[in-house]
Amino acid sequence: MKYFPAFAHHTYTSTIPNISASVAARSVLVDKARTLGTCAPIQLIPNGIELDQYAPATSTALRARLGVRGPVVGTLANYDNPAEIDILLQIARLLADSEVTVLIAGRGSALPRAQQIVRKESISNVRFVGYVPFSEAPKLVAQFDAGLCVYMRSPMDEARSPMRLLMYSASGIPVVCTGLEEVRRMDFSNTVCVAGNAASFATGIKEALKLPRKRPSQIAAYDIKRLAAQYEDLLQGNANCDIHLL
């Protein structure tokens, strides 16, 4: 993984100028292809989500399950980057006096160390719930009071359109996300973009908790059924393959 950005750059520079048509999952990648000199048609079809699997809920049952009274801000992800999970723990420290509980759901190599830190420092407003099957994810995230998307910033990460963001938004909950370039372009009305450090997340969480629980209108463009139809049209030669922004 250490050399992946250089490998990706080599792949882009050697391949993109020679393609006759392509599909990009992020608008940042469309721009990247254009800077590398391709004039070929590019169809933008982003990551998608099954919207009909998600429905609004409240955090009442989750609070009871966790034994807490205040808001629950959660993250459902894989945790293999220690720096990112360190930010989550620091967010919890900063919000310790505000009755906010940070729920960490998922698995990953960075979790054992994080759990050790929580025990050692007695960080009482962190809860780990472990692996959550994909089929159970909609039910869990709909009970968050706000969803968290913590990322380190790099040229590769700036092109992310996080599945977490789509899941949280489909559930109609507010989101606090590192202000990656692609996320800013998505411009979801339920999302508070922050600098990415723990202090900015703590401030962003307080702002997000004031937002209504409402599915943003922009999420409709990411419905997997709609995107599958676009792919089908593209493969059948019915789509306009110039840049198509959703």
C-alpha positions as a printed NumPy array, in Angstrom:
array([[  0.   ,   0.   ,   0.   ],
       [  2.96 ,   2.319,   0.611],
       [  3.664,   2.534,  -3.121],
       [  0.079,   2.509,  -4.369],
       [ -0.156,   6.259,  -5.204],
       [  2.94 ,   6.018,  -7.445],
       [  1.621,   2.838,  -9.05 ],
       [ -1.773,   4.465,  -9.634],
       [ -0.109,   7.51 , -11.182],
       [  1.907,   5.295, -13.537],
       [ -1.25 ,   3.402, -14.531],
       [ -3.085,   6.628, -15.262],
       [ -0.29 ,   8.241, -17.238],
       [  0.394,   5.132, -19.332],
       [ -3.213,   4.074, -19.925],
       [ -5.536,   7.082, -19.924],
       [ -4.126,   8.833, -23.026],
       [ -4.738,   5.669, -25.074],
       [ -8.321,   4.846, -24.164],
       [-11.238,   5.346, -26.542],
       [-13.938,   5.667, -23.84 ],
       [-14.207,   5.156, -20.089],
       [-16.379,   5.223, -16.987],
       [-15.264,   7.158, -13.915],
       [-16.723,   6.737, -10.43 ],
       [-15.698,  10.209,  -9.23 ],
       [-15.606,  13.637, -10.83 ],
       [-12.09 ,  14.166,  -9.451],
       [-10.96 ,  11.227, -11.599],
       [-12.613,  12.764, -14.642],
       [-10.548,  15.897, -14.073],
       [ -7.428,  13.79 , -13.572],
       [ -8.002,  12.027, -16.887],
       [ -8.444,  15.363, -18.653],
       [ -5.197,  16.74 , -17.206],
       [ -3.418,  13.674, -18.589],
       [ -4.51 ,  14.599, -22.065],
       [ -7.363,  12.255, -22.927],
       [-10.051,  13.587, -25.231],
       [-12.011,  10.336, -25.112],
       [-15.63 ,  10.317, -23.916],
       [-15.981,   9.793, -20.164],
       [-19.165,   8.687, -18.425],
       [-19.401,   9.598, -14.739],
       [-21.271,   6.876, -12.831],
       [-20.582,   7.113,  -9.082],
       [-20.774,   4.578,  -6.274],
       [-24.353,   3.613,  -5.543],
       [-26.55 ,   2.393,  -2.731],
       [-29.826,   0.489,  -2.43 ],
       [-31.983,   3.333,  -1.181],
       [-34.986,   1.122,  -0.536],
       [-32.983,  -0.78 ,   2.103],
       [-32.683,   2.328,   4.276],
       [-35.368,   4.027,   6.307],
       [-35.37 ,   6.766,   8.967],
       [-35.321,   5.698,  12.604],
       [-34.508,   7.175,  16.009],
       [-31.675,   6.561,  18.442],
       [-33.936,   5.634,  21.369],
       [-33.394,   1.863,  21.162],
       [-29.664,   2.227,  20.549],
       [-29.249,   4.511,  23.56 ],
       [-31.058,   2.006,  25.724],
       [-28.878,  -0.81 ,  24.406],
       [-25.695,   1.157,  25.113],
       [-26.916,   2.48 ,  28.456],
       [-26.37 ,   6.127,  27.539],
       [-28.584,   9.217,  27.618],
       [-26.976,  11.694,  25.242],
       [-26.508,  11.701,  21.459],
       [-24.813,   8.774,  19.757],
       [-22.449,   9.636,  16.924],
       [-21.303,   6.571,  15.07 ],
       [-18.99 ,   5.212,  12.449],
       [-19.351,   1.931,  10.575],
       [-16.168,   1.035,   8.716],
       [-13.009,  -1.044,   8.489],
       [-10.276,   0.31 ,  10.742],
       [ -6.814,  -0.435,   9.408],
       [ -5.328,   3.057,   9.698],
       [ -4.235,   3.801,  13.303],
       [ -4.118,   7.541,  12.601],
       [ -7.811,   7.624,  11.67 ],
       [ -8.983,   5.713,  14.715],
       [ -6.756,   7.899,  16.918],
       [ -8.799,  10.853,  15.669],
       [-11.999,   9.07 ,  16.733],
       [-10.608,   8.556,  20.236],
       [ -9.514,  12.179,  20.458],
       [-12.997,  13.291,  19.36 ],
       [-14.407,  11.272,  22.266],
       [-11.982,  12.921,  24.694],
       [-12.976,  16.382,  23.462],
       [-16.695,  15.596,  23.825],
       [-16.45 ,  13.795,  27.156],
       [-18.289,  16.561,  29.016],
       [-21.14 ,  16.879,  26.498],
       [-22.807,  13.463,  26.984],
       [-21.947,  12.483,  23.392],
       [-21.102,   8.807,  22.911],
       [-18.828,   7.752,  20.033],
       [-19.887,   4.355,  18.698],
       [-17.295,   2.449,  16.656],
       [-18.781,  -0.394,  14.607],
       [-16.8  ,  -2.663,  12.307],
       [-13.507,  -4.478,  12.286],
       [ -9.871,  -3.891,  11.344],
       [ -6.255,  -4.288,  12.403],
       [ -6.184,  -0.945,  14.26 ],
       [ -9.028,  -1.872,  16.618],
       [ -7.179,  -3.946,  19.273],
       [ -4.789,  -1.076,  20.001],
       [ -7.687,   1.406,  20.153],
       [ -9.603,  -0.818,  22.564],
       [ -6.499,  -1.077,  24.727],
       [ -6.189,   2.722,  24.842],
       [ -9.852,   3.116,  25.794],
       [ -9.439,   0.652,  28.667],
       [ -6.152,   2.153,  29.843],
       [ -7.419,   5.755,  29.789],
       [-10.968,   4.878,  30.875],
       [-12.511,   6.8  ,  27.975],
       [-16.067,   6.217,  29.097],
       [-17.907,   7.691,  26.094],
       [-16.58 ,   5.204,  23.511],
       [-18.426,   2.007,  22.627],
       [-17.193,  -0.78 ,  20.347],
       [-19.864,  -3.041,  18.847],
       [-17.704,  -5.157,  16.56 ],
       [-18.452,  -6.495,  13.108],
       [-21.873,  -5.693,  11.663],
       [-23.139,  -7.817,   8.729],
       [-23.98 ,  -5.763,   5.667],
       [-27.622,  -6.796,   5.961],
       [-27.766,  -5.284,   9.459],
       [-25.983,  -2.037,   8.594],
       [-29.081,  -0.039,   7.566],
       [-30.802,  -0.792,  10.881],
       [-27.746,   0.279,  12.892],
       [-26.774,   3.503,  11.117],
       [-30.38 ,   4.738,  11.062],
       [-30.183,   4.865,  14.873],
       [-27.139,   7.161,  14.956],
       [-27.778,  10.792,  15.823],
       [-24.953,  11.633,  13.404],
       [-22.538,   9.633,  11.263],
       [-18.781,  10.138,  11.117],
       [-16.466,   9.794,   8.093],
       [-12.878,  10.26 ,   9.266],
       [-10.144,  10.162,   6.621],
       [ -6.523,  11.161,   6.378],
       [ -5.982,  13.509,   3.462],
       [ -3.886,  12.471,   0.469],
       [ -4.2  ,  12.955,  -3.308],
       [ -5.758,   9.487,  -3.506],
       [ -8.174,  10.087,  -0.629],
       [ -9.36 ,  13.399,  -2.107],
       [-11.121,  11.351,  -4.819],
       [-13.165,   9.28 ,  -2.358],
       [-16.954,   9.247,  -2.46 ],
       [-17.365,   7.267,   0.764],
       [-19.899,   4.456,   0.938],
       [-20.343,   5.419,   4.588],
       [-21.507,   8.856,   3.534],
       [-24.068,   7.284,   1.207],
       [-25.282,   4.9  ,   3.924],
       [-25.681,   7.632,   6.516],
       [-27.382,   9.957,   4.043],
       [-29.769,   7.253,   2.832],
       [-30.783,   6.827,   6.48 ],
       [-31.516,  10.54 ,   6.756],
       [-29.017,  11.313,   9.525],
       [-26.607,  14.274,   9.653],
       [-22.989,  13.514,   8.712],
       [-19.626,  14.983,   9.67 ],
       [-16.954,  14.186,   7.091],
       [-13.398,  15.136,   6.31 ],
       [-13.745,  17.756,   3.591],
       [-12.351,  15.684,   0.743],
       [-12.593,  17.289,  -2.695],
       [-15.082,  14.749,  -4.048],
       [-17.25 ,  15.027,  -0.926],
       [-17.355,  18.803,  -1.288],
       [-18.441,  18.436,  -4.897],
       [-21.215,  16.043,  -3.854],
       [-22.544,  18.89 ,  -1.685],
       [-25.024,  16.867,   0.373],
       [-27.265,  19.132,   2.444],
       [-26.955,  16.854,   5.518],
       [-23.15 ,  16.894,   5.559],
       [-20.819,  19.103,   7.567],
       [-17.364,  19.114,   5.976],
       [-14.449,  19.705,   8.355],
       [-10.687,  20.047,   8.189],
       [-10.128,  16.5  ,   9.393],
       [ -8.488,  16.954,  12.792],
       [-10.225,  15.992,  16.028],
       [-11.013,  19.565,  17.06 ],
       [-12.746,  20.311,  13.76 ],
       [-14.752,  17.087,  14.065],
       [-15.842,  17.942,  17.609],
       [-17.064,  21.342,  16.415],
       [-18.681,  19.77 ,  13.345],
       [-20.536,  17.225,  15.485],
       [-22.09 ,  19.979,  17.574],
       [-23.226,  21.662,  14.357],
       [-24.515,  18.426,  12.815],
       [-26.587,  17.546,  15.879],
       [-28.626,  20.703,  15.231],
       [-29.534,  19.578,  11.709],
       [-32.854,  17.824,  10.975],
       [-33.003,  14.088,  10.386],
       [-33.844,  14.232,   6.713],
       [-32.635,  12.335,   3.656],
       [-30.844,  14.841,   1.37 ],
       [-32.382,  15.234,  -2.07 ],
       [-28.951,  14.686,  -3.681],
       [-28.895,  11.033,  -2.6  ],
       [-31.46 ,  10.135,  -5.278],
       [-28.71 ,  10.385,  -7.906],
       [-26.856,   7.541,  -6.135],
       [-29.707,   5.011,  -6.172],
       [-28.185,   1.749,  -7.405],
       [-31.196,   1.005,  -9.624],
       [-30.752,   4.291, -11.441],
       [-27.021,   3.74 , -11.843],
       [-27.518,   0.173, -13.093],
       [-29.848,   1.538, -15.767],
       [-27.164,   4.004, -16.813],
       [-24.617,   1.198, -17.138],
       [-27.09 ,  -0.812, -19.186],
       [-27.708,   2.138, -21.511],
       [-23.963,   2.663, -21.84 ],
       [-23.286,  -0.994, -22.709],
       [-26.094,  -0.979, -25.248],
       [-24.738,   2.157, -26.838],
       [-27.711,   4.325, -25.931],
       [-25.943,   6.77 , -23.625],
       [-24.243,  10.001, -24.507],
       [-20.712,   9.09 , -23.46 ],
       [-19.474,  12.61 , -23.036],
       [-18.965,  13.685, -19.407],
       [-22.255,  13.053, -17.681],
       [-22.5  ,  14.69 , -14.259],
       [-25.161,  13.349, -11.921]])
